[in-house]
């Protein structure tokens, strides 16, 4: 991967010339630094300020896409005029459309049983068990490494009990049990891009997690994909930015480019 700013002139030109700039932004680890407890994560004021400026510009569309529940994501960002995709695409409020995947009652009963069965994990130091409505998450960022084999074993065994309807998803320091059908951030991006088929657009996707790799694959040929973290990390993204400070810098640059475009037009 190349650092995004080392090829900035080409990126600058694309952002300036395109009719519609579509910014897909992960939340944790991208807009806000990773914290020990997901509940404590907050959108930094400087990031929120630049998002406010960007969303008011013509031809700029901002999509916050996350594994968090839609309700939690909206609460963390707290901005109107941008679009939200939660639970890896199971929930969306995008371009005037509200969508939430619904499951049969028997599936929801199963999910309650899964959650109940996983409560035993709470006895392990540092474990956070989170119910996101359609997904149960097991966060182990604060858990000593010696417990990890036990955690993985318990989660996978529980998912196997319900293997016809539920599966394990793995993110950064989290295991999740979710519905066993195709859904991911890449598929969510595909659905959104359909809305722009009749116009000229440039999708830009920034993310730091394994769950963002599906979107990187989708946009590899016709978008700008940016991994947040070390450039030595294995990723399908074309470019990288080191941290949330550089993400803020990138968003500010986008704002400046699009404001000049408005002035010249």
Secondary structure, DSSP 8 states (H G I E B T S, - for coil): -EEGGGGHHHHHHHHHH-SEEEEEE-SBTTTB---SSGGG----HHHHHHHHHHHTSTTEEEEEE-SS-HHHHHHHH--SSSEEEEGGGTEEEETTEEEE----HHHHHHHHHHHHHHGGGGGSTT-EEEE-SS-EEEE-TTS-GGGHHHHHHHHHHHHHHTTTTEEEEEETTEEEEEESS---HHHHHHHHHGGGTTS-EEEEEEE-SGGGHHHHHHHTTTEEEEEES-TTS--S-SEEE-SHHHHHHHHHHHHHHHHHHHHH-
